[in-house]
Amino acid sequence: MIFEALTLVLAQLNQHIHQADDSPSGSTDPVILGNISQLDNPSISTNLENKVVLTLVNLSEEATLKNDQTYTRTSSGHINYHNPPIYLNLHLLFSANYTNYDTALKRLTQVIIFFQGKNKFTPASSTGSLQNISPVADITLTIDLMSLNLEEVNHMWGFLGGKQLPSVVFCGRLVKIHDQRIRDSGGSVEEIDITGRDMTL
């Protein structure tokens, strides 16, 4: 579901940039999924050149939603028990990897403008070609800007192992991970029989 959620965002972001640039039909997408820490890998870095690279740098669980419902009731009244869904916050790094610094800043600005104008994404509310994503898929992603201080930025690029590029970090909330596996099942409780209770002292 993480891949599907990011694909949904990328499709909309690339469409926005193509329209802003008045790009011809079939133009190469300026924003791609990729691991920015692999810029030193010759077999991969070529694909990342002159692109805005979207990298998942961290994820965290939304603890406030841990106590979600753990059962579902069928139309016949049967109860199926399952583990509650996990809701994830995705920390998304957009790096403008361009040889021309002016172009890098322009692209970074376009990314920020896009999310300022639209920060909630669902398949039903998104336009354009969304391959392999059903319009009724259970995906809702809200994008918020994360403001990192200089020390946090230094640590981030340190563990990514590369030189700092013009970049911005957003938090995508919430990606729902839910395996529909049934742990247990049974009938529902219709009434409680208390006639056999021992009332003697």
N, C-alpha and C positions, 0 to 999 in steps of 0.2 A: 504493500500500500504506500510505502514511502516513495518508491519509484513513480507510481501512478500520480501521486500528489505533486511531485516536482515536475513531471511531464505536463500536467495540467497548467501549472504556473508558467513553464517555459513557452508553451504554445501561445499563451496570451501575451507574454512579454515580447517574444519575437515578432508577433503580429503588430504590436504597438510600434516597435522600432522600425519595421519595414514601412509602415504607414508614415511615420515621422520622416524617414529618409526618402520617401517616395520611390522605394525600391521596385525594380521590375519583377514581374511574376516569376517564381522559381528561384529567387535569389537565395544564396546561402544564409542560413540563420546566424546572426551575430552572437547569440548567447547559447552556450552548450553546457551539458553536464560533463564534469571532468574533475580529476583530482589535481588541484593546483600544485600539490607537493611533488608531482612527478615532472616538473619542468626540466629537471636535469636528466631525465630519461629520454635519449634521442628517439627511441621508437614511439614515444607518446607525445613528446613536446611539440612536434610538428603539427599535430591535430589541434593543439591549444593556442597556436600562434594567431595573433590578430583576432582574438575572440574575447568576449566576456565569459569567464569560466565560473559556473555555479558549482560549489563544493560544499557537501555536508560536513561541517567541522565538528559538530557535537549534536547529541540529542539527549533529552531529559524527560522523565515521566512527569505528567501533571498530577501531583499527589492529591489534589483536591477532588479528583474524580475517581479515586480508587474504590469507593464504596458504591459502585454501580450495581444495578440489578443482576443477580446471579441465576435467574431462571426465566424461562419463557413458558407460556401456557398455550397449548394447541387448541384448535377449534373444538376438539372433543373433550376438553377439560383436563387433558393429560399434562403433567408438569415435567419439563426437561431442565436439568440443572447443568450449568457450565461455569467456567471461570469468568470473572468480569473482564471487560475489554481493557486494554492498556491505551492510554491517551498520551501521545508524545508531542513535545515541543522540539522543532527542528531548528538548529542554528545554521543559517545559510550564508556562506561567504560568496559574494560576487566580486571577482577580480578582473580588472580590465587589463588583459595581457596584450598590449599593443606596442609595436616598436615606435610609433609616433605618439608622444605624450599628449599632444592636443586631442588626438582621437580617443585616447584612453579616458581623458576627463569628460569628453563629450558623451561617450557611451555610459560612463558611470552616472552622469547627470540624467540621461534618459532612463536608466534603471530606477533611480530615486523618484523621478517624476511619475513613472508608471505606477509604482506602489503607493505614491501619495494619492493618485487619482482612483486607484482600485486596490483594495487590500483584502477583499474577501473573495474566495474562489470555490465554486462548486461546478460539477460537470453541467448541470442544468443552466447555470447563469453564464457559461463560457461559450464564446463563439469560435469559429474556425475549426480546423481539422484536429480532432482528438482521437487518434488511433488507439484502439484497444481499451478505451475508457467508455463505459456505458453512461448515457445521460442520467441514469438513476443510480449510479454508483454512490456508495456511502462515503463521500469525500467532502470535507469542509475544511478549508485552510484559511486562516486569517494571518496576514503578514504585518509585523510590527518592526519598526526600525530599532536596532540595538545601538546604543551610544557607548563605544568602548573608549577608555582613557588610554593614554600613550603606553602605560605599562602593560595593559591587557593586549593592546595591539602588538607590542614587542614580543610578549609571550606567545601569542597566536602564530605569528610568522616564524618565531623560533622553533616551535614544534612542527611547523609545516616544512621547515628546512630550506626555505628560500628567501630571496631578497623581497622586500616589501613592494607590492604593486598598488596602484590606486584601487581602493576596494571599499566595500561597505558590507555590513553584516545585518541581516534581518532574522527575526525569529518567526517561524511558521507554527501557528497553533491552530488546531490540534489534529494530529493524525491518529486515527483510530485503528488499532490493531486488535482484531478479534477472530480467534479460531472458533468455529462453530461446533467443535467437538463436544459431545454430550458426556458429562462425567457420570451422571446418574439420572434416573427418571422414575416416575411413579404417579399414582393418582393424587388428586387434590383432596384435602380434608373438607368434607361437607358438613359434618357435625361431630360433637364431642359427647361421648357417652359417659356420664358421671354416676350412673345408677349403681355401679359396683364399688363406689368409694366407701371405705370403712370410716364411719363417723364416731366410733366408740373411743372413749378416752382410756 
